Every structure is written in structure tokens, then in C-alpha cells.
Amino acid sequence: MAHSPVCRFCRAQLRVVFVDLGMSPLANRFLFEGELQKMESFYPLRAYVCENCFLVQLEAFASPQAIFGDYAYFSSYSSTWLEHAKSFADVAIDRLSLGSKHFVLEVASNDGYLLRWFRDRGVGVLGIEPAGNVAEAALGEGIPTRVEFFGVESAKRLVEEGYAADLLVGNNVLAHVPDLRDFVGGLALAVKPGGMISVEFPHLLNLIERCQFDTIYHEHFSYLSLTTVRRMFAEHGLTVVDVEEISTHGGSLRVWAMRADLAKAPTPRVAELIAREIAAGLDRVHTYEQFSTSVMQCKHALLEFLIGAKRAGHSVAGYGAPAKGNTLLNYCGVRGDFIDYTVDRNPHKVGRYLPGTHIPIHAVTHIAETKPNYVLILPWNLQDEIADQMSFIRDWGGRFVTAIPRTVVHE
């Protein structure tokens, strides 16, 4: 009998494949040189869409502890992301009139990149972060942080200890949660009556329309629309009261929610965005079944560029070592025969190797030393920031390249 997983939200059987990206390693499992000759674990990277609730999702092949116990992603190494965090804090403080008597709880708080802005304005803060090495960085910056996974039991303990939140933040974590019911149930418990929940996540509509298939990797268990999130929240007594479309991660949603018994009336933006999702076909299976064709076209275009560049005797380097880049390179079969190396600002990645492809990661200065003809920007969501920082490659005729949604060589 064929294997048939079930939806992590509504428990319906998953029969429709959204896209199959083959076998891939964990996207943030960077290798040390001594590991290159050892066996590396690869897992199916196949996304399904639920015909009942339209949640796009992966099966969980690796435990959250294996994925997030020691994590290589630190938010503070992107100036764009820091600016986004400060802007959010300013908006939230003004919107909710937060002050010294209020308390902000952030789930998946990473290295304290967001909570620092609330702390600096006198608001009480606490971070919940499962990766011990990342939490250590936050503690070093004076951000109170607990090392644990968030869910119903965690929320109960926090409330018992007096940590119910006036503002409960979960930015770019909802997609990383294998047990959505436990996580959303925890949100409903940990927010104060009349308090606000704010979550951000990449918008599934953008993933489909802009062919952002590289954002699919094992650490991202789910791919979300407002339609599905609103239903998910409602089952736990939460009402979506507002939604904003923001530019991060190639186009994300910021959803504001409250306990249903005390919720304000939703803004018109909620109904308007739901209507747009339905008009785009996010409530029809056929929409999802077409995605694989766009993905294959994207793969072919990148390979055609790389083959042409190599035949012309040109050198190609990468910029960045993001998880999305590892999905792209592994799915396209791109290794050291096409890309000589990549660079990254994160010192926790420098000196290591990309999972699966084993492309070496150097410091950013390596680009000026080697002067490649092309620099493939792997974190395309930071394209403008990177092109500005690295504009000097044009001094020797170097050019930037992006591969999503189609391969483009930038002048």
C-alpha cells in the first residue's frame, strides 16, 4: 500500500503533491571539513497540499531537536532584518501603547534581534528560543531568554509564573512548527485577556506566483495562507483582527489576533485579502497542481546560465549561505563544478561547507581577493542590501545574478 501522510492541522489524508524537490539534506546542517567524507543524511523534500484545509506542508522526517537544537541562523547578521525588527517594535509600541507596565513575550526569539528594541524603550521582555547556541547570544546581549520549545505545556508554565503577554510575538516561526495545534493552543493560553498576538510568515500566494520554491526545506514544515491561518486560529478561540502585507522573505503577512471573547472587529483588510486568495485559486486543488511546471522551468533556466558561463571560461561565486540557497542548489544539482565557493557575513558559517553540495563558505572578503565574473545572490530577499554592499564587483566587470523567480543577470 502506498504511503499516505496526514495533514498536521485537520488530519485529512494528503494525496496531492504540490512539488517534489527530490532528496535533500537539512538546509541548515552546515558541515565541517572533517565531515565531508562521512555519510550525510538526505530526506525526501516533497510538499503536499491538503484538499480539505489547503495547508501546504512537508512530512516531518527529522525531529525539531535535531533541526533546531544547535542552529546556524542568527538574525542579527542582516542589517535589513534589524531595521525591520526596529520598525515592528516601534509600530507595536505605538499601536498598543506599550510601556514599562507591559510585557512582551517572543516565541523563537533567536539572538534577541527583536526584543532588544522593546527593552531599550523600557518594555519588559522574555524570549523563548529552542536553539541553545542562539539563546546564548541573546543572553550575552542582556535579553532574558529560556531555552525550550513552545507549546501548550510551555504556555501553562509561563502563565503560572506570571509571564502572560500583553503582546505575544511569533515572527517566522509558524512555518517551523511540526505540531501546529499544540503551538497555536499555546499562543491562545499565553496571551493576556485583551492582549495581542502578532505573527509573521511568508505568504503562500507569493511563493506560488513568484516561484519561490527554494523557501521549501525541512525546517519549514508548513506554507501558509491567511485563509488557512484564520481557520487554524479560530479553532483555538482566536480571531484575526488585522493583516498587513510586508516585504520580508519575498512577501510575508503580519497577522494580528486576539482572544475571540474580547476581540475587536476585524479590519476590512482581512476580508479583502481572503477574497484575493480565493480569486487567485488558493481554494482549488488545480492551482497547486500547476506549480511543479514553474519550478522545473526555473531549474532549467539556472542550469542553462551556469553551463553557458562555464563554457565561456567565466568564474561563478555565491553570496550567502541561506537555507533557501541549499534547497536551490541541491534540487538543481549545482555543486563545485558550477560554483567555486560562497561567502557569508555570519562567522558561524565561515569555514564550513554547504550541506549536500559541499561548496565551501568563505568570509565576504574572499570575493575581492578572487574577483569572480558572476556572483549568484542566494538570499534573493536581501538582493538590494547585498548589491549595495558588494557594488565594488563592478570594478572588474563582475555582475550579480539571481535565480528566483527566473534567472536574471543584473547590469
C-alpha positions as CSV (number, residue, x, y, z in Angstrom):
1,M,0.0,0.0,0.0
2,A,1.3,3.5,-0.9
3,H,2.4,5.7,1.9
4,S,-0.2,8.4,2.6
5,P,0.7,11.0,5.3
6,V,-2.0,13.0,7.1
7,C,-2.5,16.8,7.4
8,R,-0.8,18.2,10.5
9,F,-3.8,20.6,11.0
10,C,-7.0,18.9,10.0
11,R,-5.8,15.3,9.9
12,A,-7.1,14.6,6.4
13,Q,-5.1,12.2,4.2
14,L,-2.6,14.0,2.0
15,R,-2.8,12.8,-1.6
16,V,-2.0,15.8,-3.8
17,V,1.7,16.6,-4.3
18,F,2.4,20.4,-4.5
19,V,6.0,19.9,-5.6
20,D,8.7,17.2,-5.3
21,L,12.2,18.6,-4.9
22,G,13.8,15.2,-4.6
23,M,16.1,14.1,-1.8
24,S,17.8,16.9,0.2
25,P,19.8,17.3,3.4
26,L,18.7,19.5,6.3
27,A,19.2,23.0,4.9
28,N,20.9,24.5,7.9
29,R,23.1,21.4,8.6
30,F,26.4,23.0,7.6
31,L,29.4,20.7,7.5
32,F,32.9,20.9,8.9
33,E,35.8,19.8,6.8
34,G,36.2,16.6,8.8
35,E,32.6,15.6,7.9
36,L,33.0,15.7,4.2
37,Q,34.0,12.1,3.9
38,K,31.2,10.8,6.2
39,M,27.7,9.8,5.3
40,E,25.3,12.6,5.1
41,S,21.6,12.2,5.7
42,F,19.2,13.1,2.9
43,Y,15.4,13.2,3.2
44,P,12.5,13.4,0.8
45,L,11.7,17.1,0.1
46,R,8.1,16.6,-1.1
47,A,5.4,19.2,-0.3
48,Y,1.7,18.2,-0.3
49,V,-1.4,20.3,-0.2
50,C,-4.4,19.3,1.9
51,E,-7.6,19.0,-0.2
52,N,-9.6,19.9,2.9
53,C,-7.9,22.9,4.5
54,F,-5.3,23.8,1.8
55,L,-2.4,23.8,4.1
56,V,0.8,23.1,2.1
57,Q,3.2,21.0,4.2
58,L,6.1,18.6,4.4
59,E,6.3,15.4,6.4
60,A,8.5,15.7,9.5
61,F,11.5,13.4,8.8
62,A,13.8,15.0,11.4
63,S,12.8,16.0,14.9
64,P,12.7,19.6,16.0
65,Q,15.5,18.8,18.4
66,A,17.7,17.6,15.5
67,I,16.9,20.7,13.4
68,F,16.9,23.5,16.0
69,G,19.0,22.2,18.9
70,D,22.1,23.8,17.5
71,Y,21.2,26.3,14.8
72,A,23.4,28.3,12.4
73,Y,20.9,31.1,11.6
74,F,21.4,34.4,13.5
75,S,19.0,37.2,12.7
76,S,21.4,40.0,13.7
77,Y,23.8,39.5,10.7
78,S,21.3,41.2,8.3
79,S,21.1,44.9,8.6
80,T,17.8,44.8,6.6
81,W,16.3,42.4,9.2
82,L,17.5,44.5,12.1
83,E,15.8,47.5,10.5
84,H,12.6,45.5,10.0
85,A,12.7,44.4,13.7
86,K,13.1,48.0,14.9
87,S,10.3,49.2,12.7
88,F,8.0,46.5,14.0
89,A,8.8,47.3,17.6
90,D,8.0,51.0,17.0
91,V,4.7,50.1,15.3
92,A,3.7,47.7,18.1
93,I,4.6,50.0,20.9
94,D,2.6,52.9,19.3
95,R,-0.3,50.7,18.3
96,L,-0.7,49.0,21.7
97,S,0.5,51.9,23.8
98,L,3.1,49.7,25.5
99,G,5.2,51.0,28.4
100,S,7.1,49.9,31.5
101,K,4.0,48.2,32.9
102,H,3.6,45.9,29.9
103,F,5.2,42.7,28.9
104,V,6.3,41.3,25.5
105,L,6.9,37.6,25.0
106,E,8.6,36.4,21.8
107,V,8.5,32.8,20.7
108,A,11.5,31.7,18.6
109,S,13.3,34.9,19.7
110,N,16.6,33.9,18.1
111,D,19.5,36.1,19.2
112,G,17.4,38.8,20.7
113,Y,17.4,40.9,17.5
114,L,13.8,42.0,18.1
115,L,13.3,42.1,21.8
116,R,16.3,44.5,22.2
117,W,14.2,47.3,20.7
118,F,11.3,46.7,23.2
119,R,13.8,46.5,26.1
120,D,15.5,49.7,25.0
121,R,12.2,51.5,25.3
122,G,11.5,50.2,28.8
123,V,9.1,47.4,28.0
124,G,9.5,44.1,29.9
125,V,10.6,41.2,27.6
126,L,11.3,37.4,27.6
127,G,12.4,35.3,24.7
128,I,11.7,31.6,24.2
129,E,14.3,30.0,21.9
130,P,14.9,26.3,21.4
131,A,18.5,26.6,20.0
132,G,20.8,26.8,22.9
133,N,23.7,28.3,21.0
134,V,21.5,31.1,19.6
135,A,19.9,31.8,23.0
136,E,23.3,32.2,24.5
137,A,24.0,35.1,22.1
138,A,20.7,36.7,23.3
139,L,21.7,36.3,26.9
140,G,25.0,37.9,26.2
141,E,23.1,40.9,25.0
142,G,21.1,41.1,28.2
143,I,17.9,39.7,26.7
144,P,16.2,37.3,29.2
145,T,15.8,34.0,27.2
146,R,14.6,30.5,28.0
147,V,15.8,27.5,26.0
148,E,12.8,25.4,25.2
149,F,10.2,24.6,22.6
150,F,6.9,26.5,22.9
151,G,3.5,24.8,23.1
152,V,0.6,24.3,25.5
153,E,2.7,23.0,28.4
154,S,5.3,25.7,28.0
155,A,2.5,28.3,27.9
156,K,0.9,27.0,31.0
157,R,4.2,27.3,32.9
158,L,4.7,30.8,31.7
159,V,1.3,31.9,32.8
160,E,1.7,30.2,36.2
161,E,4.9,32.2,36.7
162,G,3.3,35.5,35.8
163,Y,4.6,35.8,32.2
164,A,1.3,36.2,30.3
165,A,1.9,38.6,27.5
166,D,0.4,41.9,26.6
167,L,2.0,41.3,23.2
168,L,2.9,37.8,22.1
169,V,5.2,37.8,19.0
170,G,5.9,34.8,16.8
171,N,7.7,36.1,13.7
172,N,8.8,33.5,11.1
173,V,8.1,30.6,13.5
174,L,4.7,29.3,12.5
175,A,6.1,27.6,9.4
176,H,8.7,25.9,11.5
177,V,6.3,24.1,13.9
178,P,5.6,20.4,13.3
179,D,2.6,20.4,15.8
180,L,0.5,23.3,14.8
181,R,-2.3,22.5,17.1
182,D,0.0,22.5,20.2
183,F,1.7,25.7,19.1
184,V,-1.4,27.7,18.4
185,G,-3.0,26.4,21.5
186,G,0.0,27.7,23.4
187,L,-0.5,31.1,21.8
188,A,-4.1,31.2,23.0
189,L,-3.0,30.4,26.6
190,A,0.0,32.7,26.9
191,V,-1.6,36.0,25.8
192,K,-3.5,38.1,28.4
193,P,-7.2,38.7,28.0
194,G,-7.3,41.7,25.8
195,G,-3.7,41.2,24.8
196,M,-2.5,40.9,21.2
197,I,-0.8,38.2,19.2
198,S,1.4,39.1,16.2
199,V,2.8,36.5,13.8
200,E,4.6,36.9,10.6
201,F,5.1,34.3,7.9
202,P,5.9,34.1,4.2
203,H,2.7,34.3,2.2
204,L,1.9,31.1,0.2
205,L,0.4,33.3,-2.5
206,N,3.8,34.9,-3.2
207,L,5.5,31.5,-3.1
208,I,3.2,30.3,-5.9
209,E,3.1,33.4,-8.0
210,R,6.8,34.2,-7.8
211,C,8.0,30.6,-7.9
212,Q,9.8,30.8,-4.5
213,F,10.2,27.1,-4.3
214,D,13.6,27.5,-2.6
215,T,11.8,28.6,0.5
216,I,10.7,24.9,0.9
217,Y,13.1,23.0,3.1
218,H,12.8,20.6,6.0
219,E,12.9,23.3,8.7
220,H,9.8,24.8,7.1
221,F,7.1,22.3,7.9
222,S,4.2,24.4,6.6
223,Y,3.4,27.1,3.9
224,L,0.6,29.3,4.9
225,S,-2.2,31.4,3.5
226,L,-4.4,33.8,5.5
227,T,-7.4,31.6,4.8
228,T,-5.8,28.6,6.5
229,V,-4.3,30.6,9.4
230,R,-7.6,32.2,10.2
231,R,-9.3,28.8,10.4
232,M,-6.4,27.4,12.5
233,F,-6.6,30.3,14.9
234,A,-10.4,30.1,15.1
235,E,-10.2,26.5,16.3
236,H,-8.3,27.7,19.3
237,G,-10.5,30.6,20.2
238,L,-8.5,33.3,18.4
239,T,-9.8,35.9,16.0
240,V,-7.7,37.5,13.3
241,V,-8.4,41.2,13.7
242,D,-5.9,42.7,11.1
243,V,-3.4,41.7,8.5
244,E,-0.6,43.6,6.8
245,E,1.4,42.7,3.7
246,I,5.1,43.2,4.3
247,S,8.1,42.8,2.0
248,T,10.2,40.4,4.1
249,H,11.2,37.0,2.8
250,G,9.9,37.8,-0.7
251,G,6.5,38.8,0.6
252,S,5.0,38.0,4.0
253,L,1.9,38.6,6.1
254,R,1.8,40.1,9.5
255,V,-1.3,38.8,11.3
256,W,-2.7,40.4,14.4
257,A,-5.0,38.2,16.5
258,M,-6.8,38.4,19.9
259,R,-8.8,36.0,22.0
260,A,-12.2,35.7,20.4
261,D,-14.2,36.6,23.5
262,L,-12.5,40.0,23.7
263,A,-11.6,40.6,20.1
264,K,-12.1,43.9,18.2
265,A,-14.0,43.8,14.9
266,P,-11.6,42.7,12.1
267,T,-10.4,45.5,9.8
268,P,-11.5,45.4,6.1
269,R,-8.0,44.2,5.1
270,V,-8.8,40.7,6.5
271,A,-11.8,40.1,4.2
272,E,-10.1,41.8,1.3
273,L,-7.0,39.5,1.4
274,I,-9.2,36.4,1.9
275,A,-11.1,37.4,-1.3
276,R,-7.8,37.9,-3.2
277,E,-6.6,34.5,-2.1
278,I,-9.8,32.9,-3.3
279,A,-9.6,34.8,-6.6
280,A,-6.1,33.5,-7.1
281,G,-7.3,29.9,-6.7
282,L,-5.9,29.1,-3.3
283,D,-9.2,27.2,-2.6
284,R,-8.8,25.0,-5.6
285,V,-6.5,22.0,-5.9
286,H,-5.8,22.6,-9.6
287,T,-3.9,25.8,-8.6
288,Y,-1.4,23.8,-6.6
289,E,-1.0,21.0,-9.1
290,Q,0.4,23.5,-11.7
291,F,3.3,24.7,-9.5
292,S,5.7,21.9,-10.4
293,T,5.9,23.1,-14.0
294,S,7.1,26.5,-13.0
295,V,9.7,25.0,-10.7
296,M,11.2,22.9,-13.4
297,Q,11.4,25.9,-15.8
298,C,13.2,27.8,-13.1
299,K,15.7,24.9,-12.7
300,H,16.4,24.7,-16.4
301,A,17.0,28.5,-16.7
302,L,19.6,28.4,-13.9
303,L,21.4,25.4,-15.3
304,E,21.4,27.0,-18.8
305,F,23.1,30.1,-17.4
306,L,25.7,28.2,-15.4
307,I,26.6,25.9,-18.3
308,G,26.9,28.9,-20.6
309,A,29.1,30.8,-18.1
310,K,31.4,27.8,-17.6
311,R,31.7,27.1,-21.3
312,A,32.8,30.7,-21.8
313,G,35.5,30.3,-19.2
314,H,33.8,32.5,-16.6
315,S,34.0,32.0,-12.8
316,V,30.9,32.0,-10.6
317,A,30.8,32.5,-6.8
318,G,27.9,32.6,-4.5
319,Y,26.9,35.2,-1.9
320,G,25.3,33.9,1.2
321,A,24.6,30.5,2.8
322,P,20.9,30.7,3.5
323,A,18.7,27.7,3.8
324,K,16.8,28.6,0.7
325,G,20.1,28.6,-1.3
326,N,20.7,25.0,-0.2
327,T,17.3,23.9,-1.5
328,L,18.0,25.6,-4.8
329,L,21.5,24.2,-5.3
330,N,20.6,20.6,-4.2
331,Y,17.4,20.5,-6.3
332,C,19.3,21.8,-9.4
333,G,22.3,19.6,-8.9
334,V,24.7,22.5,-8.6
335,R,28.0,21.8,-6.9
336,G,31.6,22.9,-7.1
337,D,31.7,22.2,-10.8
338,F,29.5,25.3,-11.3
339,I,30.0,27.5,-8.2
340,D,33.6,27.8,-6.9
341,Y,32.6,28.9,-3.4
342,T,30.1,31.1,-1.5
343,V,30.6,33.8,1.2
344,D,28.7,34.8,4.3
345,R,28.8,37.5,6.9
346,N,27.9,35.0,9.6
347,P,31.1,33.8,11.3
348,H,29.3,30.7,12.5
349,K,29.1,29.5,8.8
350,V,32.5,30.7,7.6
351,G,34.9,27.8,7.2
352,R,32.2,25.2,6.9
353,Y,30.6,23.7,3.8
354,L,27.1,23.8,2.3
355,P,25.0,20.6,3.0
356,G,24.7,18.2,0.1
357,T,26.7,20.3,-2.4
358,H,29.9,20.7,-0.2
359,I,30.6,24.1,-1.6
360,P,33.0,25.9,0.8
361,I,31.9,29.0,2.7
362,H,34.4,31.9,2.9
363,A,34.4,35.3,4.5
364,V,33.0,38.1,2.4
365,T,36.4,39.5,1.7
366,H,37.2,36.4,-0.5
367,I,35.2,37.9,-3.3
368,A,37.5,40.9,-3.6
369,E,40.5,38.6,-3.5
370,T,39.3,36.2,-6.3
371,K,37.3,38.6,-8.5
372,P,34.7,36.3,-9.9
373,N,32.9,37.2,-13.2
374,Y,29.5,36.5,-11.6
375,V,28.1,36.5,-8.1
376,L,25.0,34.4,-7.6
377,I,22.9,36.0,-4.7
378,L,21.4,33.1,-2.9
379,P,19.4,35.2,-0.3
380,W,17.5,37.0,-3.1
381,N,15.2,38.6,-0.5
382,L,18.2,40.7,0.6
383,Q,19.3,41.4,-3.0
384,D,19.3,45.2,-2.7
385,E,21.2,45.2,0.5
386,I,23.8,42.8,-0.9
387,A,24.2,44.5,-4.2
388,D,24.8,47.8,-2.4
389,Q,27.4,46.3,0.0
390,M,29.2,44.5,-2.8
391,S,28.9,47.1,-5.6
392,F,32.7,47.1,-6.0
393,I,32.5,43.9,-8.0
394,R,31.6,46.1,-11.0
395,D,35.2,47.5,-10.7
396,W,36.4,44.4,-12.5
397,G,33.3,43.8,-14.6
398,G,31.6,41.4,-12.2
399,R,27.9,41.0,-12.3
400,F,25.2,39.9,-9.9
401,V,22.8,37.0,-10.7
402,T,19.6,35.9,-9.1
403,A,17.7,32.7,-9.8
404,I,14.2,33.3,-8.4
405,P,11.7,33.6,-9.9
406,R,13.8,33.3,-13.1
407,T,17.5,33.6,-13.7
408,V,18.5,37.2,-14.3
409,V,21.9,38.7,-14.8
410,H,21.8,42.2,-13.4
411,E,23.6,45.0,-15.2
